[in-house]
Amino acid sequence: MSFQLEKYKGIHPGIILERLLAKKEISQRPFALSIGEHPQTINAITKGRRSLTTALALKIEAALGLEEGSLAFLQTYYEIAQEKKKVLHTPNLSNLRKSLFWDTDISKINWDKQYRAIIQRVYERGNEAEKKELKAFYGEDKIKTALRNTRRKPYTIYKNKQKA
């Protein structure tokens, strides 16, 4: 089993669980009830919205006849992969004031997907050191593109046309 686990490192264990259940033609709800868990819990795990605890991993492994610790192993490697993604794609947060992102949890910002909003906010409200950090992180071209594409058009007020 350990050879098979190597190719699944970094994948959420819920995806593997969903495939195993489908392969064995077991529905999620009866399976969840058979191991004494809520069906919503199993569904959230198979959709990748919830982590797999060690205790639950042991229950699932026993019920499906898997090697002990295999799903917990996958969960650990999934968490490692997620942390590596965060570290690789995050600017130096010590150079950015938390007050710039007062309305959100700065640790949960997706710096790649939300780059336009981030750049716009820092260039509207940030100081020179924060702008310099963004230039180092995103590069001049990406910043110019984001600032060019995020400019809002001025509002136009139309008077109601009266019928004659």
C-alpha positions in Angstrom: 0.0 0.0 0.0 2.9 2.4 0.7 3.9 2.5 -3.0 0.4 3.5 -3.9 0.4 6.3 -1.3 3.5 8.0 -2.8 1.6 9.0 -5.9 -1.2 10.6 -3.8 1.0 12.8 -1.7 -0.4 16.4 -1.6 -4.0 15.3 -2.6 -6.8 15.8 -0.1 -7.6 12.4 1.5 -11.3 13.1 0.9 -10.8 12.7 -2.9 -9.2 9.3 -2.3 -12.0 8.3 0.1 -14.6 9.3 -2.5 -12.9 7.2 -5.1 -12.6 4.2 -2.8 -16.3 4.4 -1.9 -17.3 4.6 -5.6 -15.0 1.7 -6.5 -16.6 -0.4 -3.8 -20.0 0.9 -4.7 -20.7 2.2 -1.2 -22.9 5.2 -0.7 -21.6 7.9 1.6 -24.6 8.1 3.9 -24.8 4.4 4.8 -21.0 4.3 5.2 -21.0 7.3 7.5 -23.8 5.8 9.7 -22.0 2.4 9.8 -18.9 4.0 11.3 -20.9 6.2 13.7 -20.3 9.5 11.9 -22.6 12.2 10.6 -23.2 11.9 6.8 -22.4 15.6 6.5 -19.0 15.1 8.0 -18.1 12.4 5.4 -19.5 14.6 2.6 -17.5 17.6 3.7 -14.3 15.5 3.8 -14.9 14.0 0.3 -15.5 17.5 -1.1 -12.2 18.7 0.5 -14.0 21.3 2.7 -12.9 19.6 6.0 -9.8 18.0 7.3 -9.6 14.4 8.2 -8.9 13.8 11.9 -6.7 11.0 13.0 -9.5 9.3 14.9 -11.8 9.4 12.0 -9.1 8.3 9.6 -8.6 5.2 11.8 -12.3 4.4 11.7 -12.5 4.8 7.9 -9.3 2.7 7.4 -10.7 -0.1 9.6 -14.1 -0.1 7.8 -12.5 -0.1 4.3 -9.7 -2.5 5.1 -6.9 0.0 4.4 -3.5 0.0 6.0 -3.5 1.8 9.3 -2.4 5.4 9.1 -2.7 5.7 5.3 -5.4 8.3 5.3 -3.8 10.2 8.1 -0.5 10.1 6.1 -2.3 11.6 3.1 -3.9 14.4 5.3 -0.5 15.3 6.7 1.1 15.5 3.2 -1.9 17.5 2.0 -1.4 20.0 4.8 2.3 20.2 4.0 1.5 21.0 0.4 -0.9 23.7 1.4 1.7 25.4 3.7 4.3 25.3 0.9 1.9 27.0 -1.4 1.2 29.7 1.1 4.9 30.3 1.8 5.8 30.4 -1.9 3.1 32.8 -2.9 3.0 35.3 -0.1 4.8 38.6 0.0 6.8 39.6 3.1 3.9 40.4 5.4 6.1 42.3 7.9 6.3 45.0 5.2 2.5 45.4 4.9 0.4 46.9 7.6 -2.5 44.7 8.7 -4.7 47.8 8.8 -4.6 47.8 4.9 -6.5 44.5 5.0 -8.7 45.4 8.0 -11.8 43.7 6.5 -10.2 40.3 5.9 -7.9 37.7 7.5 -4.6 38.5 6.0 -3.4 34.9 6.4 -6.3 33.6 4.1 -5.7 36.0 1.2 -5.0 34.2 -2.1 -2.2 36.5 -3.3 -2.4 35.1 -6.9 -6.1 35.1 -7.5 -6.9 38.4 -5.8 -3.9 40.4 -7.0 -5.9 43.1 -8.7 -7.8 44.1 -5.6 -4.6 43.8 -3.5 -2.6 46.0 -5.8 -5.4 48.6 -6.1 -5.8 48.7 -2.3 -2.1 49.1 -1.6 -1.7 51.8 -4.3 -4.7 53.7 -3.0 -4.0 53.5 0.8 -0.4 52.2 1.2 2.9 53.9 1.8 6.0 53.7 -0.3 7.5 50.7 1.6 4.3 48.7 0.9 4.3 49.7 -2.7 7.9 48.6 -3.0 7.0 45.2 -1.4 4.3 44.7 -4.0 6.7 45.6 -6.8 9.2 43.0 -5.6 6.5 40.4 -5.2 4.4 40.9 -8.4 6.7 42.8 -10.7 6.3 46.1 -12.5 4.4 44.7 -15.4 1.7 42.9 -13.4 1.2 46.0 -11.3 0.8 48.3 -14.3 -1.7 45.9 -15.8 -3.7 45.6 -12.6 -3.8 49.4 -12.1 -4.8 50.0 -15.7 -7.6 47.4 -15.7 -9.1 48.4 -12.3 -9.8 52.1 -13.0 -13.4 52.8 -12.7 -15.3 54.8 -15.2 -16.8 58.0 -13.9 -20.5 57.9 -13.1 -22.8 59.5 -15.6 -26.0 61.1 -14.5 -28.8 61.0 -17.0 -31.8 63.2 -16.6 -35.2 61.6 -17.1 -36.5 62.4 -20.5 -39.9 63.9 -20.2 -42.6 63.1 -22.8 -43.9 66.1 -24.7 
